[in-house]
Amino acid sequence: MFRNQYDNDVTVWSPQGRIHQIEYAMEAVKQGAATVGIKSNTHAILVALKRSSSELSAHQKKIISIDDHIGISIAGLTADARSLSRFMRTECLNNQYAYETPLPVSRLVTTVGSKLQVCTQRYGRRPFGVGLLVAGYDNLGPHIYQTCPSANYFDCKAMAIGARSQSARTYLEKHLDAFQNITDLEMLVAHGLRALRDTLPNEIDLNTKVINVHK
């Protein structure tokens, strides 16, 4: 990644049809701590690495509760994730106040996508430098959604984002058919941990000091 004449603002296209500011934001997601989301027919879980900036500091929170039925895990800029999580909580509260029913997960993700889209089209703003995995449960069952700084979002059976996440995605693809019929929550979490283990260097052990789990 390097500076060029087409990356001064998010509204500038390059001759190759690329928007470099969005690509830089996507790169921030790739450098964030890895996180994994898996769903079965009955459950959805999130597993994330706890990574601190130095030995002298505590880790930053990577899994955030949004509502009783929705949680998110993040990869990228934590400050941007806090801003988005406040927005998502407000949307859930407004829906609960107006309709006295929990906000469907798909509608919340669509609203977040619309908010992300604004930052990719207006001069003087930058894209959110964070990717989200949204886990939730509503009348349609469990859900795992992925959102990107480009404002794209995807309904996933399982997904991993963040640094070295390709190894985790390889594990998820290999065992994808087994996830759907798992009714034991602990077994689903175990698959998430095994996938997350593949994102760690060989010299680092997977233990409670480096992981967070949200069910």
Disulfide bonds with the S-S distance in Angstrom:
none
